[in-house]
Amino acid sequence: MTYMEQKINPKRILFIITQSEFGGAQRFIYNLLSHLNRSLFEPIVAVGRDGGGEFTESLRNLGIVVYTIHSLRRDIDLISDLKAVKEIRRLIRATRPQTLFLGSSKAGFVGSLAAMLIQNVRVIYRIGGWTFNDPWPKWKKRLWIWLEKLSARWKDIIIVNNLRDFHQAKKLRIRPRKNIVLIHNGIDPYKTNFLSRDEARLKLFELIAPRWGKVFQTKNIIGTTANLYLTKGIDVLIDAARSLNIPDDCIFIVIGSGPEKQQLEAKIKKLDLGKKVFLVGQIPQAARYVPAFDIFVLPSVKEGFPWSILDAMVAKLPVVATNVGAVPEIIEDGKNGFLIEPQQPEAIVDRIKKILDHDSLRQELGIQAHQTVLFKFNLDAMIRQTEDLL
């Protein structure tokens, strides 16, 4: 096929993802589709019914057709999953894509099963962190390893976004029909749409004030953005807040919501941290508020390649992050941030104090972080590498 023929008949790509919340997998697809060459590719997206709909609305604002797969849910449920397979089969037959692009663990299994039963569509699966690395019981981890190994036979290409997942796939013999490819996440540091520091802080304080009273006197904000899942380690961040003995000098703000919210709020209340730790809930375009923070902490116990770190680094914030997923590929300890082991609140406290005590260190970490994103994790490279596979 010539270039002109491709231009007249763009390749149709059906993207399927499990939830409509704006997590890492959704952000990858959104960034990709925002820059995808529409003369070569015609994207269609199908999303499970859970998640709030922010991702779905954002795609429709791009002019992309979005379908809902009503039976596609995050948790394993045999009846719902079989129904989801049937829904996806019908959608594949109706839309007739050349390529099926699966963007999360659950969609990866049921979507590739549906494609296997049809046998006339190419399958690309992108995983942003193997789900069997979640803090689950051994039986559940083993189940997901088996599911990934089984369904790999129904996929042509698997994309991972960090070296740990790449090597883990090789070790566990997760083998697609063709290849496993490493593509790092990327961001355009010149199109972040950040609020100014003062505006971002003012808006966050407005969210806090009705429930907790005025906190404008605070000097430093330790912050993070995360969907509130167990893997994000927000409970560890709360433990760090309890141990950071700097009265009236620091507060902790977490932007995001999720299934762990009630448990985290209960912990904050139990530890009497209601004036120190604030869960402000889900905010559309949460990354815009990152400049409000003085230090960014990623306390996760499991990650793939966290977009939130890139946002913080572009905002020139000093970053304290756990040694999980792609983080050691991004953070060089002591140079462009601090790298710590998971579930170590005292280590978080130690690095926060070090940054707060040395303004020159804070500035240098922020500058080096920005340079790292600029030269190593740019959006154009991520788009180009993905388009090449498509």
Sine and cosine of phi, psi and omega as CSV:
sin_phi,cos_phi,sin_psi,cos_psi,sin_omega,cos_omega
0.00,0.00,0.75,-0.66,0.01,-1.00
-0.98,0.18,0.21,-0.98,0.02,-1.00
-0.88,0.48,-0.66,0.75,-0.03,-1.00
-0.91,0.41,-0.59,0.81,0.04,-1.00
-0.92,0.39,-0.62,0.78,0.08,-1.00
-0.89,0.46,-0.63,0.78,-0.04,-1.00
-0.91,0.42,-0.60,0.80,0.02,-1.00
-0.97,0.26,-0.62,0.79,-0.03,-1.00
-0.86,-0.51,0.98,0.20,-0.02,-1.00
-0.89,0.45,0.50,-0.87,0.02,-1.00
-0.95,0.31,0.78,-0.63,0.00,-1.00
-1.00,0.07,0.81,-0.59,-0.01,-1.00
-0.89,-0.47,0.84,-0.55,0.08,-1.00
-0.98,-0.18,0.92,-0.39,0.03,-1.00
-1.00,-0.06,0.73,-0.68,0.04,-1.00
-0.80,-0.60,0.75,-0.67,0.02,-1.00
-0.64,-0.77,0.46,-0.89,-0.21,-0.98
-0.96,0.27,-0.65,0.76,-0.12,-0.99
-0.78,-0.63,0.34,-0.94,-0.04,-1.00
-0.98,-0.18,0.13,0.99,0.13,-0.99
-0.96,0.28,0.32,-0.95,-0.06,-1.00
-1.00,-0.08,0.96,0.27,0.10,-0.99
-1.00,-0.05,-0.22,-0.98,-0.07,-1.00
-0.89,0.45,-0.69,0.73,-0.01,-1.00
-0.90,0.43,-0.64,0.77,0.01,-1.00
-0.92,0.39,-0.63,0.78,-0.01,-1.00
-0.92,0.40,-0.61,0.79,0.07,-1.00
-0.85,0.52,-0.76,0.65,-0.04,-1.00
-0.90,0.44,-0.67,0.75,0.01,-1.00
-0.88,0.48,-0.74,0.67,0.00,-1.00
-0.89,0.46,-0.65,0.76,0.02,-1.00
-0.89,0.46,-0.75,0.66,-0.07,-1.00
-0.95,0.32,-0.41,0.91,0.06,-1.00
-0.92,0.39,-0.40,0.92,-0.09,-1.00
-0.86,-0.51,0.02,1.00,-0.05,-1.00
-0.91,0.41,0.65,-0.76,0.01,-1.00
-0.95,0.33,0.97,-0.24,-0.09,-1.00
-0.95,0.30,-0.24,0.97,0.10,-1.00
-0.97,0.25,-0.34,0.94,0.00,-1.00
-0.96,-0.27,-0.45,0.89,-0.12,-0.99
-0.72,-0.70,0.64,-0.77,0.09,-1.00
-0.90,-0.43,0.98,-0.20,-0.06,-1.00
-1.00,0.08,0.64,-0.77,0.18,-0.98
-0.77,-0.64,0.58,-0.82,-0.06,-1.00
-0.80,-0.59,0.65,-0.76,0.13,-0.99
-0.81,-0.58,0.70,-0.71,-0.14,-0.99
-0.74,-0.67,0.62,-0.79,0.14,-0.99
-0.89,0.45,0.24,-0.97,-0.15,-0.99
-0.98,0.18,-0.28,0.96,-0.07,-1.00
-1.00,0.09,0.45,-0.89,0.21,-0.98
0.83,-0.55,-0.11,0.99,0.11,-0.99
0.99,-0.16,-0.44,0.90,0.17,-0.99
1.00,-0.07,-0.02,1.00,-0.02,-1.00
-0.87,0.49,-0.67,0.74,0.00,-1.00
-0.89,0.45,-0.72,0.70,0.00,-1.00
-0.86,0.51,-0.71,0.70,0.00,-1.00
-0.89,0.45,-0.64,0.76,0.00,-1.00
-0.89,0.45,-0.64,0.77,0.02,-1.00
-0.92,0.40,-0.68,0.74,0.00,-1.00
-0.90,0.44,-0.52,0.86,0.08,-1.00
-0.92,0.40,-0.36,0.93,0.09,-1.00
-1.00,0.08,-0.05,1.00,-0.02,-1.00
0.99,0.12,0.36,0.93,-0.04,-1.00
-0.99,-0.12,0.69,-0.72,0.05,-1.00
-0.95,0.30,0.78,-0.62,-0.03,-1.00
-0.82,-0.57,0.79,-0.62,0.08,-1.00
-0.96,-0.27,0.41,-0.91,0.11,-0.99
-0.95,-0.31,0.78,-0.62,0.11,-0.99
-0.99,-0.16,0.99,-0.17,-0.22,-0.98
-0.91,0.40,-0.45,0.89,-0.05,-1.00
-1.00,-0.02,-0.09,1.00,-0.06,-1.00
-0.99,0.12,0.93,-0.38,-0.03,-1.00
-0.82,-0.57,0.33,-0.94,-0.05,-1.00
-0.94,0.33,-0.68,0.74,-0.03,-1.00
-0.99,0.16,0.47,-0.88,0.02,-1.00
-0.95,0.32,0.80,-0.60,0.07,-1.00
-0.50,-0.86,0.93,-0.36,-0.17,-0.99
-0.82,0.57,-0.72,0.69,-0.05,-1.00
-0.91,0.40,-0.75,0.66,0.02,-1.00
-0.88,0.47,-0.63,0.78,-0.03,-1.00
-0.92,0.40,-0.64,0.77,0.05,-1.00
-0.91,0.42,-0.62,0.78,0.07,-1.00
-0.90,0.43,-0.61,0.79,0.02,-1.00
-0.90,0.44,-0.64,0.77,0.05,-1.00
-0.85,0.52,-0.70,0.71,0.01,-1.00
-0.90,0.44,-0.68,0.73,0.02,-1.00
-0.87,0.49,-0.69,0.72,-0.03,-1.00
-0.92,0.38,-0.63,0.77,0.06,-1.00
-0.85,0.52,-0.71,0.70,0.01,-1.00
-0.89,0.46,-0.64,0.77,-0.02,-1.00
-0.93,0.37,-0.65,0.76,0.05,-1.00
-0.87,0.49,-0.70,0.71,0.00,-1.00
-0.91,0.41,-0.57,0.82,-0.03,-1.00
-0.97,0.25,-0.61,0.79,-0.10,-1.00
-1.00,-0.10,-0.38,0.93,0.06,-1.00
0.79,0.61,0.85,0.53,0.03,-1.00
-0.97,0.24,0.47,-0.88,0.17,-0.99
-0.97,0.23,-0.53,0.85,-0.04,-1.00
-0.73,-0.69,0.68,-0.74,0.12,-0.99
-0.97,-0.25,0.86,-0.52,-0.04,-1.00
-0.93,-0.37,0.92,-0.39,-0.10,-1.00
-0.97,-0.23,0.78,-0.63,-0.22,-0.98
-0.90,-0.44,0.31,0.95,0.06,-1.00
-0.26,-0.97,0.22,-0.98,-0.15,-0.99
-0.85,0.52,-0.77,0.64,-0.06,-1.00
-0.92,0.39,-0.73,0.69,0.07,-1.00
-0.88,0.48,-0.55,0.84,0.02,-1.00
-0.88,0.47,-0.62,0.78,-0.02,-1.00
-0.98,0.20,-0.83,0.55,-0.09,-1.00
-0.93,0.38,-0.56,0.83,0.01,-1.00
-0.92,0.39,-0.69,0.73,0.01,-1.00
-0.94,0.34,-0.52,0.85,0.08,-1.00
-0.90,0.43,-0.70,0.72,0.04,-1.00
-0.88,0.48,-0.67,0.74,0.01,-1.00
-0.92,0.40,-0.63,0.78,0.01,-1.00
-0.88,0.47,-0.60,0.80,-0.01,-1.00
-0.94,0.33,-0.40,0.91,0.04,-1.00
-1.00,-0.01,-0.67,0.74,0.11,-0.99
0.91,0.41,0.51,0.86,0.08,-1.00
-0.66,-0.75,0.44,0.90,-0.01,-1.00
-0.67,-0.74,0.67,-0.74,0.05,-1.00
-0.97,0.24,0.63,-0.78,-0.09,-1.00
-0.85,-0.53,0.83,-0.55,0.15,-0.99
-0.90,-0.44,0.74,-0.68,-0.05,-1.00
-0.83,-0.55,0.85,-0.52,0.07,-1.00
-0.94,-0.34,0.82,-0.58,0.00,-1.00
-0.90,-0.43,0.82,-0.58,-0.02,-1.00
-0.99,-0.12,0.67,0.74,-0.05,-1.00
0.83,-0.56,0.93,-0.37,-0.04,-1.00
-0.83,0.56,0.77,-0.64,-0.06,-1.00
-0.92,0.38,-0.38,0.92,0.02,-1.00
-0.96,0.28,-0.03,1.00,0.13,-0.99
-1.00,-0.04,-0.01,1.00,0.07,-1.00
-0.91,0.42,0.38,-0.92,0.01,-1.00
-0.97,0.25,0.94,0.34,-0.06,-1.00
-0.93,-0.38,0.23,-0.97,0.13,-0.99
-0.88,0.48,0.39,-0.92,-0.06,-1.00
-0.85,0.52,-0.63,0.78,-0.04,-1.00
-0.89,0.46,-0.60,0.80,-0.02,-1.00
-0.96,0.29,-0.62,0.79,0.09,-1.00
-0.87,0.49,-0.73,0.69,-0.01,-1.00
-0.90,0.44,-0.60,0.80,0.03,-1.00
-0.87,0.49,-0.71,0.71,-0.05,-1.00
-0.95,0.32,-0.54,0.84,0.10,-0.99
-0.88,0.48,-0.71,0.71,0.01,-1.00
-0.89,0.45,-0.68,0.74,0.01,-1.00
-0.89,0.45,-0.64,0.77,0.01,-1.00
-0.93,0.37,-0.66,0.76,0.02,-1.00
-0.91,0.41,-0.68,0.74,0.00,-1.00
-0.90,0.44,-0.76,0.65,-0.11,-0.99
-0.97,0.25,-0.31,0.95,0.06,-1.00
-0.84,0.54,-0.50,0.86,0.00,-1.00
-0.92,0.39,-0.30,0.95,-0.02,-1.00
-0.99,-0.16,0.07,1.00,-0.07,-1.00
-0.90,-0.45,0.60,-0.80,0.03,-1.00
-0.99,0.11,-0.71,0.70,-0.04,-1.00
-0.71,-0.71,0.66,-0.75,0.16,-0.99
-0.91,-0.41,0.79,-0.62,0.07,-1.00
-0.97,-0.23,0.79,-0.61,0.16,-0.99
-0.90,-0.43,0.36,-0.93,-0.06,-1.00
-0.92,-0.40,0.20,0.98,0.07,-1.00
-0.43,-0.90,0.40,-0.91,-0.09,-1.00
-0.91,0.40,-0.57,0.82,-0.01,-1.00
-0.87,0.49,-0.71,0.70,0.02,-1.00
-0.92,0.40,-0.58,0.81,0.03,-1.00
-0.88,0.48,-0.77,0.63,-0.02,-1.00
-0.93,0.37,-0.57,0.82,0.02,-1.00
-0.91,0.43,-0.64,0.77,0.05,-1.00
-0.88,0.47,-0.67,0.74,0.02,-1.00
-0.90,0.44,-0.70,0.72,-0.04,-1.00
-0.90,0.43,-0.66,0.76,-0.04,-1.00
-1.00,0.07,-0.02,1.00,0.01,-1.00
0.88,0.48,0.71,0.71,0.16,-0.99
-1.00,0.08,0.97,-0.23,-0.22,-0.98
-0.83,-0.55,0.96,-0.28,0.11,-0.99
-0.96,0.28,0.11,-0.99,-0.05,-1.00
-0.88,0.47,-0.54,0.84,-0.06,-1.00
-0.90,-0.44,-0.90,0.43,-0.18,-0.98
-0.35,-0.94,0.40,-0.92,0.21,-0.98
-0.96,-0.29,0.75,-0.66,-0.11,-0.99
-0.83,-0.56,0.66,-0.75,0.07,-1.00
-0.99,-0.16,0.87,-0.50,0.10,-0.99
-0.75,-0.66,0.92,-0.39,0.03,-1.00
-0.94,0.34,0.47,-0.88,0.16,-0.99
-0.91,0.41,0.46,-0.89,0.03,-1.00
-0.62,-0.78,0.40,-0.92,-0.05,-1.00
-0.62,-0.79,0.51,-0.86,0.09,-1.00
-1.00,-0.07,0.96,-0.29,-0.08,-1.00
-0.93,0.38,-0.19,0.98,-0.03,-1.00
-0.99,-0.15,-0.02,1.00,-0.01,-1.00
-0.74,-0.67,0.76,0.65,-0.05,-1.00
-1.00,0.02,-0.34,0.94,0.03,-1.00
0.86,0.51,0.56,0.83,0.04,-1.00
-0.91,0.41,0.54,-0.84,0.28,-0.96
-0.97,0.25,0.36,-0.93,0.12,-0.99
-0.92,0.40,0.34,-0.94,0.01,-1.00
-0.82,0.57,-0.74,0.67,-0.06,-1.00
-0.91,0.41,-0.67,0.75,-0.01,-1.00
-0.93,0.38,-0.66,0.75,0.00,-1.00
-0.90,0.44,-0.68,0.74,0.01,-1.00
-0.91,0.42,-0.67,0.74,-0.02,-1.00
-0.87,0.49,-0.70,0.72,-0.02,-1.00
-0.91,0.41,-0.63,0.78,0.04,-1.00
-0.92,0.38,-0.64,0.77,0.03,-1.00
-0.91,0.41,-0.54,0.84,0.06,-1.00
-0.91,0.42,-0.57,0.82,0.05,-1.00
-0.94,0.35,-0.57,0.82,-0.05,-1.00
-0.98,0.21,-0.64,0.77,-0.19,-0.98
-0.82,0.57,-0.70,0.72,-0.05,-1.00
-0.86,0.51,-0.47,0.88,-0.07,-1.00
-0.98,-0.22,-0.55,0.84,-0.14,-0.99
-0.89,-0.46,-0.03,1.00,-0.02,-1.00
1.00,0.08,0.03,-1.00,-0.07,-1.00
-0.95,0.31,0.69,-0.72,0.07,-1.00
-0.75,-0.66,0.45,0.89,-0.07,-1.00
-0.90,0.44,-0.37,0.93,-0.04,-1.00
-0.95,0.30,-0.24,0.97,-0.08,-1.00
-0.89,0.46,0.58,-0.81,-0.05,-1.00
-1.00,-0.07,-0.68,0.73,-0.10,-0.99
-0.81,-0.59,0.66,-0.75,0.08,-1.00
-0.90,-0.43,0.86,-0.50,0.14,-0.99
-1.00,-0.08,0.85,-0.52,-0.15,-0.99
-0.70,-0.71,0.26,-0.97,0.12,-0.99
-0.40,-0.91,0.35,-0.94,0.14,-0.99
-0.85,-0.53,0.75,-0.66,-0.08,-1.00
-0.23,-0.97,0.61,-0.79,0.28,-0.96
-0.95,0.30,0.72,-0.70,-0.20,-0.98
-0.99,0.15,0.97,0.25,0.14,-0.99
-0.96,-0.27,0.32,-0.95,0.00,-1.00
-0.85,0.53,-0.56,0.83,-0.04,-1.00
-0.90,0.43,-0.34,0.94,-0.10,-0.99
-0.99,0.17,-0.19,0.98,0.12,-0.99
0.92,0.39,0.44,0.90,-0.01,-1.00
-0.91,0.40,-0.48,0.88,0.08,-1.00
-0.88,0.47,-0.55,0.83,0.04,-1.00
-0.94,0.35,-0.61,0.79,0.05,-1.00
-0.90,0.44,-0.61,0.79,0.05,-1.00
-0.90,0.44,-0.66,0.75,0.07,-1.00
-0.88,0.48,-0.61,0.79,0.04,-1.00
-0.91,0.42,-0.64,0.77,0.02,-1.00
-0.88,0.48,-0.62,0.79,0.02,-1.00
-0.91,0.43,-0.57,0.82,-0.08,-1.00
-1.00,0.07,-0.24,0.97,-0.04,-1.00
-0.99,0.10,0.99,-0.17,-0.12,-0.99
-1.00,-0.02,0.96,0.29,0.09,-1.00
-0.79,-0.61,1.00,0.05,-0.13,-0.99
-0.85,0.52,0.76,-0.65,0.11,-0.99
0.85,0.52,0.28,0.96,-0.05,-1.00
-0.95,-0.33,-0.43,0.90,-0.05,-1.00
-0.71,-0.71,0.59,-0.80,0.24,-0.97
-0.78,-0.63,0.34,-0.94,0.02,-1.00
-0.91,-0.42,0.78,-0.63,0.02,-1.00
-0.84,-0.55,0.77,-0.64,0.06,-1.00
-0.89,-0.45,0.87,-0.49,0.06,-1.00
-0.99,-0.12,0.85,-0.52,0.01,-1.00
0.60,-0.80,0.26,-0.97,0.03,-1.00
-0.63,-0.78,0.09,-1.00,-0.02,-1.00
0.37,-0.93,-0.07,-1.00,-0.13,-0.99
-0.91,0.41,-0.33,0.94,-0.01,-1.00
-1.00,0.00,0.06,1.00,-0.13,-0.99
-0.85,0.53,-0.75,0.66,-0.05,-1.00
-0.89,0.45,-0.67,0.74,0.02,-1.00
-0.89,0.45,-0.64,0.77,0.01,-1.00
-0.94,0.35,-0.65,0.76,0.05,-1.00
-0.89,0.45,-0.63,0.78,0.03,-1.00
-0.90,0.44,-0.62,0.78,0.01,-1.00
-0.92,0.39,-0.67,0.74,0.03,-1.00
-0.86,0.50,-0.68,0.73,0.01,-1.00
-0.92,0.40,-0.69,0.73,-0.02,-1.00
-0.88,0.47,-0.61,0.79,-0.03,-1.00
-1.00,0.02,0.06,1.00,0.02,-1.00
0.84,0.54,0.74,0.67,-0.01,-1.00
-0.93,-0.36,0.36,0.93,-0.06,-1.00
-0.88,0.47,-0.35,0.94,0.04,-1.00
-0.98,-0.20,0.14,0.99,-0.08,-1.00
-0.80,-0.61,-0.52,0.86,-0.03,-1.00
-0.85,-0.53,0.80,-0.60,-0.09,-1.00
-0.80,-0.60,0.86,-0.50,0.14,-0.99
-0.99,-0.10,0.97,-0.24,-0.15,-0.99
-1.00,0.02,-0.04,1.00,0.05,-1.00
1.00,0.09,-0.09,-1.00,-0.02,-1.00
-0.97,0.26,0.74,-0.68,0.08,-1.00
-0.81,-0.59,0.80,-0.60,0.06,-1.00
-0.83,0.55,0.65,-0.76,-0.02,-1.00
0.80,0.60,0.81,0.58,-0.09,-1.00
-0.84,0.54,-0.51,0.86,-0.03,-1.00
-0.87,0.50,-0.42,0.91,0.00,-1.00
-0.88,0.47,-0.39,0.92,-0.10,-0.99
-1.00,-0.06,-0.05,1.00,-0.05,-1.00
-0.85,0.53,-0.59,0.81,0.02,-1.00
-0.86,0.50,-0.23,0.97,0.06,-1.00
-0.92,0.38,-0.40,0.92,-0.09,-1.00
-0.99,0.14,0.47,-0.88,0.15,-0.99
-0.99,-0.11,-0.53,0.85,0.05,-1.00
-0.67,-0.74,0.66,-0.75,0.06,-1.00
-0.96,-0.30,0.77,-0.64,0.01,-1.00
-0.87,-0.49,0.78,-0.63,0.14,-0.99
-0.92,-0.39,0.98,-0.20,-0.10,-0.99
-0.99,-0.10,0.34,0.94,-0.16,-0.99
-0.86,0.51,0.52,-0.86,0.15,-0.99
-0.99,-0.12,-0.21,0.98,0.07,-1.00
-0.43,-0.90,0.70,-0.72,0.06,-1.00
-0.53,-0.85,0.25,-0.97,0.27,-0.96
-0.99,-0.17,-1.00,-0.09,0.12,-0.99
-0.79,-0.62,0.99,-0.15,-0.13,-0.99
-0.95,0.32,0.87,-0.50,0.07,-1.00
-0.88,0.48,-0.55,0.84,-0.09,-1.00
-0.86,0.51,-0.53,0.85,0.04,-1.00
-0.91,0.41,-0.67,0.74,0.01,-1.00
-0.88,0.47,-0.67,0.74,0.04,-1.00
-0.85,0.53,-0.74,0.67,-0.03,-1.00
-0.90,0.44,-0.63,0.78,-0.02,-1.00
-0.94,0.35,-0.62,0.79,0.07,-1.00
-0.90,0.44,-0.57,0.82,0.04,-1.00
-0.97,0.23,0.06,1.00,0.03,-1.00
0.88,0.47,0.60,0.80,0.06,-1.00
-1.00,-0.04,0.56,-0.83,0.20,-0.98
-0.94,0.35,0.70,-0.71,-0.11,-0.99
-0.90,-0.44,0.71,-0.70,0.19,-0.98
-0.90,-0.43,0.88,-0.48,-0.13,-0.99
-0.63,-0.77,0.47,-0.88,-0.02,-1.00
-0.99,0.15,0.45,-0.89,-0.05,-1.00
-0.99,0.15,0.96,0.29,-0.03,-1.00
-0.70,-0.72,0.43,-0.90,0.09,-1.00
0.79,0.61,-0.75,-0.67,-0.04,-1.00
-0.99,0.12,-0.07,1.00,-0.12,-0.99
-0.81,0.59,-0.70,0.71,0.03,-1.00
-0.92,0.38,-0.25,0.97,0.12,-0.99
-0.99,0.14,-0.28,0.96,-0.04,-1.00
-0.98,-0.21,-0.73,0.68,-0.11,-0.99
-0.99,-0.15,0.82,-0.57,0.15,-0.99
-0.98,-0.18,0.94,-0.34,-0.19,-0.98
-0.80,0.60,0.83,-0.56,0.04,-1.00
1.00,0.07,-0.16,0.99,-0.01,-1.00
-0.97,-0.26,-0.83,0.56,0.01,-1.00
-0.86,-0.50,0.30,0.95,-0.01,-1.00
0.36,-0.93,-0.06,-1.00,0.05,-1.00
-0.87,-0.49,0.69,-0.72,0.00,-1.00
-0.94,-0.34,0.79,-0.61,-0.01,-1.00
-0.75,-0.66,0.25,-0.97,0.05,-1.00
-0.99,0.15,0.47,-0.88,-0.01,-1.00
-0.90,0.44,0.40,-0.92,0.11,-0.99
0.85,0.53,0.62,0.78,0.02,-1.00
-0.81,-0.59,0.98,0.19,-0.05,-1.00
-0.87,0.50,-0.55,0.83,0.00,-1.00
-0.91,0.40,-0.54,0.84,0.06,-1.00
-0.92,0.39,-0.62,0.79,0.08,-1.00
-0.87,0.49,-0.73,0.69,0.00,-1.00
-0.87,0.50,-0.71,0.70,-0.02,-1.00
-0.85,0.52,-0.71,0.71,-0.04,-1.00
-0.95,0.31,-0.59,0.81,0.06,-1.00
-0.88,0.48,-0.73,0.69,0.00,-1.00
-0.87,0.48,-0.66,0.75,-0.01,-1.00
-0.88,0.48,-0.67,0.74,0.00,-1.00
-0.93,0.36,-0.69,0.72,-0.02,-1.00
-0.91,0.41,-0.50,0.87,-0.05,-1.00
-0.99,0.14,-0.21,0.98,-0.09,-1.00
-0.70,-0.72,0.99,-0.13,-0.02,-1.00
-0.88,0.47,-0.60,0.80,-0.02,-1.00
-0.91,0.42,-0.61,0.79,0.05,-1.00
-0.91,0.42,-0.68,0.73,0.01,-1.00
-0.84,0.54,-0.72,0.70,-0.02,-1.00
-0.93,0.38,-0.67,0.74,-0.04,-1.00
-0.92,0.40,-0.67,0.75,0.04,-1.00
-0.87,0.49,-0.66,0.75,0.00,-1.00
-0.91,0.42,-0.67,0.74,0.01,-1.00
-0.90,0.43,-0.72,0.69,-0.01,-1.00
-0.91,0.41,-0.58,0.81,0.04,-1.00
-0.88,0.47,-0.72,0.69,0.01,-1.00
-0.87,0.49,-0.68,0.73,0.01,-1.00
-0.89,0.45,-0.60,0.80,0.01,-1.00
-0.87,0.49,-0.73,0.68,0.01,-1.00
-0.90,0.43,-0.67,0.74,-0.06,-1.00
-0.85,0.53,-0.67,0.75,-0.13,-0.99
-0.98,-0.20,-0.31,0.95,-0.10,-0.99
-0.90,-0.44,-0.48,0.88,-0.14,-0.99
-0.77,-0.64,0.87,0.50,-0.05,-1.00
-1.00,-0.04,0.46,-0.89,-0.09,-1.00
-0.90,0.43,-0.63,0.77,-0.06,-1.00
-0.85,0.53,-0.65,0.76,0.00,-1.00
-0.91,0.42,-0.67,0.74,0.00,-1.00
-0.90,0.45,-0.69,0.72,0.00,-1.00
-0.91,0.42,-0.73,0.69,-0.03,-1.00
-0.87,0.49,-0.72,0.69,-0.02,-1.00
-0.90,0.43,-0.61,0.79,0.00,-1.00
-0.95,0.31,-0.67,0.74,0.05,-1.00
-0.87,0.50,-0.61,0.79,0.03,-1.00
-0.86,0.51,-0.64,0.77,0.02,-1.00
-0.94,0.34,-0.60,0.80,0.00,-1.00
-0.93,0.37,0.00,0.00,0.00,0.00
